[in-house]
Amino acid sequence: MKGSLGLTQCTQQARWPAAPPVAVRQHWHRHVCCSAPAWNPQNVPDPQVVPSLDLTPLEAVQAQLHAISRNDEPWPNHGVQTMYEFAADAGSMERSRYFGFSKDLYHFDHFLHFKVACAALVDCESYHILPEPPAAVADIQQQLEPGMEAFYVYVVDSKGQDGGVFELKMVQQEFGLKQGCWMTKSCIKVACLISCVHTCLLL
């Protein structure tokens, strides 16, 4: 039969596949539920310490180091999650240089690269916040931006080996829910020779 536009009209209803039997649907449901991951890194509560106006730059660094040195307490990757909460560029659509190179930190999953880039910090045996940059770093240290503070941390890794020196650059968040809080703009390993920190540790 022709319609007003000369097109053949369909006079027969489309035959959609019948729904699978109840027993099959129940089997699919059991399979999907059993196949779900046991742990979703996005589905966890806030870390025990989060950015606060009450924290000084040093206290913000200390809170992060305490958490990352016990990474899986009280739940898996709690330490990395704490570092993410303090990351100035976390959740931003803009590319970040938190690790020293351009990377997207929009999701926590993307920040799990911390366990590679900053592996020596994860579950480290000990850490020391140095009173000044080690000489090997001071010689090449760039001028800090106004309002930025840098902290240098010597690390003994989880195997008891020299973990190197990490530089954490802290800035006050300019906008958003964490406005005014001290956050980490970058966390980068800047030296790896234990000899370069001996003098600082003795000061």
Secondary structure, DSSP 8 states (H G I E B T S, - for coil): -B-TTS-B---S---------HHHHHHHHHHHHHHS-S--TTSS---SS---TT--HHHHHHHHHHHHTTTTSSSTTHHHHHHHHTBTTTT-SSEE-TTSS-EE-SSHHHHTTHHHHTGGGTT-SEEEE-SS--HHHHTT-----TT-EEEEEEEE-TTSSEEEEEEEEEEE--SSTTTT-EEEEEEEEEE--GGGGHHHHH-
